[in-house]
Amino acid sequence: MAAMHQDRTKRILVSMPTGSHTQRRKLEGLLQYVRERHGDNWRLQLDIGGFVQQKLLRFADWKCDGIIAYIDDPSVRRRFLSARLPTVLIEPFLSPLSSISSRKNVVTFINDHAREGRTAADHFLSLRFKSFAFVGTPERTPWGKLRERGFVSRLAEDRESCRIYPELPKSERDDFAREMPRLVKWLKKLPRPTAVFAAHDLRARQILMAADAAGIDVPGHIAVLGVD
């Protein structure tokens, strides 16, 4: 943020959804940082995706000094970057990182998703499971693939294999009611017991719903671990 003006309170736009626990924790951490390091010197405009919340679209009119953003929509990200303000992007996976990192005054933060997968494998291995499975996101996301890669590679180090839930047809990716029979059938075929790693907690909950519908005992027949 060195390019900001030094003669007045800094106005920072913070665009961060709060629909998940992890997102809320990130926002809490950011607010704590601002309180401890900048106090009244930063004035924040929070965009948290509220139903009736107005957007801050004209950065120049508000005299915006910088942007901190967690944005899934590439078109919104492009608009923020076009302002050419000092910008921090959190998890900018939907844009080529090379096109972002080469921009002046832009910093990116990305979780170590592969390490998360390795940690999940370490946990299951410590419990002495011998059968493992992975369920990714309905739309195969870059971070989900990294978690899968970390999980599978760590298991391979112990000469353990992993069953991967197959990619979904397009008609099922946005409708769990359509997908659920497929997931139920797949879970029924898993050896017992199997340790199932889900790409994130919402996916883990769907696995639990499918297991309940199929009469599959958790954690006796399958153990389920999610992220976030």
C-alpha positions, -999 to +999 in steps of 0.1 A: +000+000+000+030+023-003+015+041-032-013+056-011-015+093-002+000+101+032-020+133+040-054+119+051-072+088+064-069+059+040-101+047+024-100+010+018-127-011+000-130-046+015-149-069-007-153-103+010-183-127+012-193-141+046-213-171+036-189-196+050-171-200+083-137-197+067-146-164+049-159-150+082-127-159+099-107-142+072-127-110+076-123-112+114-085-115+109-084-086+086-104-064+109-082-074+138-051-064+117-066-030+109-074-023+145-040-033+157-018-018+130-038+011+116-065+021+141-084+052+129-060+058+100-080+033+078-116+039+070-132+007+056-161+002+032-172-034+037-188-052+008-199-085+022-225-095-004-256-085+016-290-089-001-298-051-001-263-038+002-253-010-022-221-015-042-192+009-042-187+013-080-170+046-084-137+044-067-126+079-077-157+095-063-151+079-029-114+087-031-105+051-026-069+044-017-068+006-019-088-026-023-087-059-004-109-084-022-120-121-022-139-123-055-152-153-074-165-133-104-137-127-129-156-097-144-158-080-110-121-087-104-112-071-138-132-040-128-113-038-095-080-042-112-088-016-139-089+010-111-051+006-109-052+010-071-030-008-046-049-042-044-047-073-023-064-103-040-073-133-018-075-167-037-077-152-072-080-187-088-104-178-116-078-156-133-044-166-147-020-158-119+006-147-143-017-119-156-023-107-120+012-110-105+027-090-132+005-060-124+020-032-104+006-027-069-012-061-068-005-087-042-021-122-040-027-146-012-034-182-018-040-210+007-017-241+006-045-264-006-022-292-014-009-292+022-045-293+034-049-325+014-017-340+029-029-331+064-062-349+057-043-380+046-020-378+076-051-378+099-067-408+082-034-427+082-029-421+119-063-438+124-049-468+105-075-468+076-066-489+046-092-477+022-095-441+010-117-420-012-119-384-024-150-364-034-143-331-052-165-301-059-194-305-084-176-281-107-140-292-106-123-261-090-085-255-090-083-255-052-103-287-051-079-303-075-050-292-054-065-307-022-071-340-042-035-339-054-021-334-019-043-362-005-035-387-032+002-380-032+005-383+006-013-417+005+010-429-023+040-422-001+026-450+022+017-471-009-020-465-004-044-459-033-074-436-034-108-440-051-118-407-068-155-398-072-160-393-110-167-359-127-204-351-130-223-346-162-233-310-167-269-317-158-260-327-122-234-301-114-259-275-101-286-298-088-278-321-059-312-338-062-302-351-096-267-360-084-276-377-052-285-412-066-251-413-083-234-404-050-254-430-031-245-457-056-208-448-054-207-447-016-224-482-015-196-496-035-168-484-012-151-511+010-159-509+047-145-490+064-134-463+040-120-428+049-136-403+027-120-368+022-144-341+009-130-310-009-149-288+015-174-289+043-206-284+022-195-314+001-189-334+033-225-326+044-239-338+011-219-371+016-235-374+050-270-368+035-264-395+009-250-419+035-281-414+056-304-420+027-285-452+018-283-466+054-245-463+054-232-460+089-210-430+097-183-434+110-186-472+110-188-478+073-173-446+061-156-418+079-160-383+065-136-354+067-142-319+052-122-287+049-131-252+061 
